[in-house]
Amino acid sequence: GTVAHDLDAITTFWDGEAAGDMGEIEAQAPVEKDNGTVRVPKAKFIEDVDDYMKGKDFEQTMRELQTLFQQYKQIEQGLQQNRIRLGNKLPEIKRALDTVKLLKEKSASGDELDMDYELTDSVYAKAKVKDARSVYLWLGANVMLEYSLDDAENLLQTNHENCARNLATNKSDLAFVKDNVTITEVSIARVYNWDVKRRKAAKEAENK
């Protein structure tokens, strides 16, 4: 049958790495795309390779372009991983928020709430909850704190809004970085082909 527990607080367990902790989530600034505190320089499309290569060493130019390409790829990988993390965290925060709202509703009406809570991975127990006044939330680094229902709702609401905003920012940043990856790949190919053409012309000139 249903196990009854006399609880002052409901403890909700979260996997800090897989789902994300419930600590405060700050809104993330987008990748700087032009000037200011530039961390990701915008790749420049080479309009005229002959003009671009004037006074430049081919090998050095290729190394610089390859380095830039690798930097873009690393940033792209980091953004993709962060997108997965945010995508997993968003529904977890929403479920926690909905649970707190439900607890507040039941507490206000005096109704008893039957619920399942997780003891460990894939192991759940049943509880009857009435007049809940607080919840415990994981903040990360194996730290759990007790919050009143109102404080927990405010924290989770803020986290949910920031997480959704960060996810949208991530999408924009990822598109920006992917564009730069493509531009850099094209630049590498064009400079390489320029060198092949230059070497071929030099060889033909020697054979005349």
Disulfide bonds with the S-S distance in Angstrom:
none
